[in-house]
Amino acid sequence: MSAVAPLLAASAADAVLNALPHPVIVVSSDGKVVDANVAAEAFFEVSVALLRRNLLRDLVPFGSPLLPLIEQVRGRGAAVNEYKVDLGTPRNPGDRLVDLFVAPLPERPDYVVVMLQERSIADKMDRQLTHRGAARSVSALAAMLAHEIKNPLSGIRGAAQLLEQSVEDEDRTLTRLICDEADRIVKLVDRMEVFTDERPIEREPINIHVVLDHVKRLAQSGFARHIKFIEDYDPSLPPVLANRDQLVQVFLNLVKNAAESIGENSGGGEIALTTAFRPGVRLSLPGGNARISLPLEFCVRDNGPGVPDELMPHLFDPFVTTKPSGSGLGLALVAKIVGDHGGIIECESQPRRTTFRILMPKYTAPDHAEAAEADGTLHSQGDH
């Protein structure tokens, strides 16, 4: 019986370790990975058997601060944390920001335990609140512009039209320019007034695949006729409680941006539309303790050149654009609509792979809300 007890204890410890959502590895004194949990296998994209054949320095970027951090823990004999460290490697390309928690193993002081906590989800939640704040800023600005700018502009335009009747022919070009520029500013303010609309959104259960198919047909008949579309839909996806017209506006804007990023003259342009059910993503709303589940994932991915690094933190802010003639309001409006629906939007970009990802709550019929919450029942919406 006494011989079985340690075995049971070890088995229970492995079960607990593998239940953790964060990657955990154990590193020996010679720098080898001697153990890892299931989350670590997923993070490094290799099995635990292969992990045990590698030195840690072969799994992390050259010069990674994780390596001296481990030596520091061994020297001090105490735990050390470090935040927002990039562990991107050729095997795991792109930014892989993690928080590091490194501690000595009490039973084996020469062994060190490393836990990685990926920052991606936490940062997305933080940034989506920033996106909503940006949308609110645009709302206030739009209300001010509508009152303070449109009225004087009408006076300027009227004065220019009166002048046009009395000036010489060579000067009429200037009065025409004044009128055209006044009209252009009015159109810009009209676009911004959309942000001030605070009326409740009329929503109903929407099949997202019907919306995406409609957007694809619109795109293929116009601005994206030269681009190949790839569809990867989850046919069992439940409906989303949303306004159909606003969802069409969101995805049409994202697809149009993707098509413009690819360009008309580049061969092999592709836009992928994907849907998936991702349980586990929950959002805490400000001002309360309620946590909302966002299991519906809708993505628009293109193989264009990508978003410049310097624009990424401000991509959903108003007046931020890479287009010479763009107003920079399209993505700000997308962020507002998604936020009004209780969702979040995020962008991940690298050359030849830019993904806009929208996470939204699923629709649950009011009379079945409690039962569905209890047993996780999904209302299938099929492909169409």
Secondary structure, 3 states (H helix, E strand, C coil): CCCHHHHHHHHHHHHHHHHCCCCEEEECCCCEEEEECHHHHHHHCCCHHHHCCCEHHHCCCCCCCHHHHHHHHHHHCCCEEEEEEECCCCCCCCCCEEEEEEEEECCEEEEEEEEEEECHHHHHHHHHHHHHHHHHHHHHHHHHHHHHCHHHHHHHHHHHHHHHHHCCHHHHHHHHHHHHHHHHHHHHHHHHHHHHCCCCCCCEEECHHHHHHHHHHHHHCCCCCCCEEEEECCCCCCCEEECHHHHHHHHHHHHHHHHHHHCCCCCCCEEEEEEEECCCCEEECCCCCCEEECCEEEEEEECCCCCCHHHHHHCCCCCCCCCCCCCCCHHHHHHHHHHHCCCEEEEEEECCEEEEEEEECCCCCHHHHHHHHHHCCCCCCCCC
